[in-house]
Amino acid sequence: MVARVTNAHLAAAEIPAQIDHRSLEAQAAAALARGDVVSAALLERQPTKHVGKNASALSRRGEDTERAENNSVIQRENEEQFQSLLAAFEREGRALPPSHDRRPSQGRAARSRGQSIDLMLSDGSHMVGVQGFAGMAIGGIVVPARGPGPSTQDLFGEAVQVWMDGALEPLLEVLKDSRRFLEDHARRLAAFADSRSLRADLRELIKRLKTLRRWATEWKRRRLAERSALKLLHLAEHALEQFVESSPRPTDGTEREWAKRRGRRLAAIEKRLASLKTAREAVSPGAEEECEKRLSGAVDHVEAWSSQLLKNYPLESDSLPPASGPVDSAKLRAEATRPPPPKPRLH
C-alpha cells in the first residue's frame, strides 16, 4: 500500500520515478516471468543492509561501522558484477554505445572511456545512458544517480583531517610513511592531479586511517561503555527503591497493577545487569590484548598502503630524510583547503 500511494503521488507530481516494496529476488523473478531477461539479470545483485540511525550518526562523525563497511564491499562487488553483465550483453548484441551509428563491438571501448552504454531489453525497448547500477531504471524502478563525488583535493583534505585527529596523535611517530605522503600533499596533488587511480587510492587510505582511528579509540570507548552501564544499573536500582518506598504493596484490590509496575522495574534491572556483564567482558584482560593486537595490525595496514602510495606517486623530496618532531597542524590544515597551483601553460 505504501508503494502504491507513493507511486501515485510521484505520478501526480510528474516525477519519473517509482518505488517497489518487493525484494530484489522477487523483482527479478517477476522480470523473468514477463520475459525480461536483461532486467532480471540486473536485479540479481546483492542487497545492501539497513545501517540504522546510530550507525548513520557514527558515519556522519567520520567513524566507520562494520555494517557500513560491509555495504561498501557489497556495492563494489555489485559494480564488478555489473561490468561482467555488460560484457555478456555486448557479446549478445544487447549493449550499444550511445551513438547508435557505431558497431556494438565498440561498447566496451566506450565504457572504458567513461561513456555510457545503451541496453536493448527483451521487449525491444532500451535503457539509455547506463554507466552502472546508479541512475538506471530497472523494472520500472529508478535508482538515483550518484554525484561526481569528492575531488582529489577534497580527498587529500579528508585524509589529512583524519590523520591529524587527536586520537591518532600518539601514533604519529610510527606512521612515518603516512606522514611523508601527507605532509607534502599539496605538491603531490599538483604533480598527479590527472592520475585516474589517485582518487581511488586516496579513498583506500582514508578507509584505512578511519579503521586505525577506530581501534585507537576502541579501548577508551569500551571503558566508557562499562562506566555508563554501571551508572544505568544504579539508576534502575534507585528507581525500584523509590517505587517501593513511595508505593507500598496495596491491599485494596490493586495488587495486580502494583505487581506489573514493580515487574517493569525489576525487568529494567535485569536488562542493565546483562548490559553491564557484556560491557565488563569487553574490558577483560583478554579483550584488552585483542584491542592492542588489532591496533597494531591497523598501523601496519596504513603504513603498508602509504608505502605503496609513495611508490605510485613519488616526489623528489621523498628521498630526503623523514621528518621528525611535532607536526605543524596549522600549516597542514591550511594547505588541505588551499586550491592546487595552476599547471604551467604551453605557448
N, C-alpha and C positions, 0 to 999 in steps of 0.2 A: 504494500500500500504506500509506503514511504517513497519508493522508487516511482510508482505511478503518479503520485501527486507532484513530486519534484519535477519529473519529466514534463508534466502538463504545464507547470509554471515556466520551465525553461522554454517550451514551445511557444507559450503566450508572449514571452519576452523576446522571441525570435533569436534565442541563443542556440547555436548549432552544437549542442552537447546533450548527452544523456547519461544517466547512471543506471547501474544494474546491480541488484542486491545479490544475485547468484554468484556462486564461487566460480573461479576461472575454469575449474574442471567441468562444471555444469554448462557454462557458456561454450566451452569447446565441444562438448557433446551435442549441444543444440546446433552449433555451426556444422558439425559433421552430418547431423540429421537432415539439414537442408541442402547438403551437398557442397558447402563452402569449405573446401579443404584448406585453402590459404588461411582464412580466419581461424580455423580450428588449430592449425599448426602454430600460429602466432599466439593463440590463447593458452597453449600448453607450456606455460612458463611458471617458474616458482613464485608463489605469492609472498610478499613481504609480511612481516609480523607487526601487529599493533604495538607501537612503542609505549604509549601511555603518557599521562601528563607529567609524572615525576621524572621519567627518563627524558622527556622532551625538554623539561626545565633544565636538567643537567646538561643536555646538549647545547642549549642556548647559552649556558655559562661556560661553554668550551670543554666540558668534561665528557669523556667517552663512556658509553654504556655498552654492555655486552649485546643487548638486543639491537641497538643502533649499528654496532659493528657488524652483526650478523646480517642486517638488512643491506649494508653496503656490499657485503660479499655476494648476497643474492642478486643485487642489482648488476654487479659486474658479471656474474655468471649468466644472467638473463641477456645482457648485451652480447656476450660471446655466443650464446645460443642464437640470438637474432642474426648475427653476422653469418653463422652457419646456415640458417634458414634462407637468407638472401642468396647465398652461394648456390643452394639447391634450387631455388626458384629461378635463378639465372640459367642454370643448366636445362631447366624445363621450359625456358622461354617465357616465364611469368614476370620476371623483373626486367624493367626497361629503364634506360636513362631518361631524365625528364624531357629531353628534346627527342621526340619520337621519330625524328628522321635519322637517328643513329641506329646502329645494329644492336640487338640485345646483348651481344657479347661484350659491348663496351660498358655494361653496367658496373662490372667490378672495378674498372679503371675510374669511372666517375665517382664511385663510392670512396675509393682510396684517396681522392682529392677533396673529400668532404662534401661532395654534392649529394643531392637527394636522389632517390630511386622511386619509380612508379611500379606498383604491383598490380598485375592483372588477376582479378578474382575469378572464381569458378563461374559466376553468372555473367561474365563479360565486362563487369564494371572495373574500375581502377581505384587503388589507393594512391593518391598523388603526393609527391614530395616526402617520401619516407626516408628518414635517416636513422631511426632507432625506435624503440618502443614508445618513447616520449613523442607526443604530437600526432599519434596515429588515431584513426577512428577504426576500431576493431569491433565487428559485430554490432555496429551502431553506437559504440561507447567511445567517447573522445578522451584520450589520455592527454592531460595538459602538457604543453610543450615546455621544455626546460629553457631557462635563460642561458645566456652565454657563460655564466659562471664568473668567478673572481679572476681578475687579471693576474699576470705573473708577478707584478709589483705587489698586488694585494696579498698573494700567497706568501711572498717573501716577508711582507709586513706581519702576517699572521704567525709565520714560523718564528720570527724574532720575538713577538709578543709572548708566545708560549715558552720559548727558550728563556726569556727574561723573567718568567713567572717566579714569584718568591719561593714557591715550593721546590723549584729546581736549583735555587741559588747554592745550596750546599754541594751540588753535584757538578757545578760549572768547571771545577778544576780537572775532573776526569773526562769531561765532554770536549776534548781537545779538537778533534776533527770537526765537530759541530760548531765550535767557536770559530775555527779558521774559516769555515764555509760561510757562516752568517755575518761575521764582523765586517767582511768586505763585500757584503751582498750588493751594494749599490753598483760597484764596478762589475761584479759578476752579472748583474741584471743587464747592464749596458752591453756587455760583451756577448751575451747569449739570449738576448730578448727574442730573437727569431727562432729559437730552438723549439721544435714541436714537442719534444719529450720533457722539457723543463717543468711545465705546469704539472704534469702527472708525477714527476719525481718530487716536486715540492709538496704535493698532496700527500705522498707517501711519507715524506719527512715529518710533516705536521701530524699525521696519524701516529707515527712512532713517538714523537715528542709528547703528544697527549697521553699515550699509553704510559710513557715514562712518568709524566706528571701524576697520573692516576696512582701508580704504585709508589711514588714518592710521598703521597699523602694518605695512602691506604691505612697504614697503622694508626695514624692520628685519627682518622675517621672512625676506625673501629673502637678506639679508646673512648672517643666522644659518644659513640653509639652505646657503649656499655654504661657510661655515666647517665645518659639520657634514659636508658631502660630502667636503671635503678631508681632514678627520680620519678619516673612514671609509676613504678611499683609502689613507692612510698605514697604517692598521691592517691592511688587506688585504695591502699590500706587505710589511709586517712579518711577517704570518702566513706568506707564501710564503718569506721569507728564513729564518724559523725552521724551516720544514719541510725546506728544502734542507740546512740545517746539521745538523739532528738526524737526518735520514733521507736519507743519500746514495743515489744510484741503485744499486739492488741488482744482483747478478749471479747470484742463486741461483734464478732462475725466477719471481720475484715482480715482475718489471719492469712487467707489465701493471697490476697493482693499484697499484703506486707511481705509474705514469703517470696513473691515474684520480684519485688523491689530489692529485697536483700539478695536474692539469687543473681540478679543482674550485677550487683556489686562484687559478689563472690566470683562470678564469671570473668569480670574485668581483672580481678587479682590473678586468676589462673592464666589469663592471657598475658598479663605483664610478667608473670613468673616465667612463662615459656619464652617470651622475648628476651628476658634477662639471661636465661640459660643459653640461648643462641648467641647473644652478644658476648657472653663470657667464653664460650667455646671459640669464638672468633679472635680472642686475645690470649689464647693459651700459648705456652712456650713453643709448641709445635707450629702454631699459626704464625707466630712472630718470625720463626725461622723461614717459613714458607714465603712470607712477605718480603723478607730480605733477599731470598733467592730470586723471586720474581722481579724485584727492583734491580738486582744485579744483571739479570737477563735483559731487562728493558734498556739499561745503559749500553750493554753490548750491542743490542739491536739498533739503537740510534747511532752509535759510533760506526758500526759496520756500514750503514746506509750513507752516513756523512762522508766516510772514506771513499765510497763509490762515487758520490756526487763530486768530490774533489777531482777524481779522475775523469769524470764525464765533462765537467765544466771548469777546466783549470785556468788559473791566472799566474802571471809571473811571480806575484807576491807569495804564492803558496810555497815557493822554495825557501822563503825566509824562515828563521827560527820561529816556532809557535809563540803566540802571545801568552803572557802570564800576568798575574796580578788581578786586581779588580776590573770588572767590565765597566766601560763608560756607558751606562744605561741611557743617559740623556741623549748622547750622540747617536746611539743605535736607534732609539725610537724616532729621533728626528729624521734620520736617513731612511727609515722604513716608510715614512709618509711623504718624502720628497720625491717628485717625479724624476724618472731617469733622464740623464743628459741626452740631448738630441744627437742622432748619428751624424757624422760629417757628410756633407753633400758633395757629390762629384760634379765638377764643372766641365 
